[in-house]
């Protein structure tokens, strides 16, 4: 899985404060049906960029057990994996 996200509000600044926060690159790998790994990096685009330098995020997902009862809503609106 590959993806790019934007965190912020893409409108004019209010009182000279920009509403931009970060652009996020995401990479995810499903190793098998019960185990997945994800990595993302937040490229800070706000005034905090000189202080924070961005952020690395790792996720490891282990699914154990089975869902016994599935509802119609589970089928219509599946959950995002990362």
C-alpha positions in Angstrom: 0.0 0.0 0.0 1.3 3.5 -0.9 -0.3 6.7 -0.1 0.0 10.5 0.5 -2.0 12.5 3.0 -2.3 16.2 3.7 -3.0 17.4 7.3 -4.3 21.0 7.5 -6.9 23.3 6.2 -6.1 24.5 2.7 -7.5 28.0 3.1 -6.1 31.5 3.6 -4.2 32.1 6.8 -6.1 33.7 9.7 -4.3 36.5 11.6 -1.2 35.5 9.7 -1.3 32.0 11.1 -1.1 29.4 8.3 -3.4 26.4 8.5 -0.9 24.0 6.9 0.5 21.3 9.1 2.2 18.4 7.2 2.3 16.2 4.1 2.5 12.5 5.0 3.9 9.7 2.9 2.7 6.2 3.8 4.0 2.7 2.9 2.2 -0.4 4.1 2.9 -4.1 3.6 0.5 -7.0 4.4 2.8 -9.9 5.3 0.0 -12.4 5.6 -3.7 -12.2 6.5 -3.0 -11.6 10.2 0.2 -9.5 10.1 0.9 -6.2 8.5 3.5 -3.5 8.8 3.3 0.2 8.1 5.6 3.2 7.9 4.9 6.8 7.4 6.8 10.1 7.5 5.3 13.4 8.3 7.0 16.2 6.3 6.2 19.3 8.4 5.2 22.2 6.2 4.2 24.6 9.0 6.4 27.0 11.0 7.4 24.1 13.2 9.5 22.5 10.4 12.7 24.1 11.6 12.1 22.8 15.1 10.6 19.3 14.5 12.2 18.2 11.2 9.3 15.8 10.6 8.3 12.6 12.3 8.7 8.9 11.6 5.9 6.5 12.5 5.9 2.7 12.5 2.9 0.4 12.9 2.7 -3.3 13.4 -0.7 -4.9 13.2 -1.4 -8.3 14.5 -5.0 -9.6 14.0 -5.9 -12.5 16.3 -9.2 -14.1 16.9 -12.1 -14.1 14.4 -15.1 -11.9 14.2 -18.0 -14.2 15.0 -20.9 -11.9 14.1 -20.7 -9.6 11.1 -23.4 -7.0 10.6 -24.6 -5.4 7.4 -22.7 -2.2 8.3 -19.4 -4.1 8.4 -20.0 -5.1 4.8 -21.0 -1.7 3.6 -18.3 0.4 5.5 -15.1 -1.7 5.8 -12.5 -0.3 8.2 -9.3 1.2 6.7 -6.3 -0.9 7.5 -3.8 1.8 8.4 
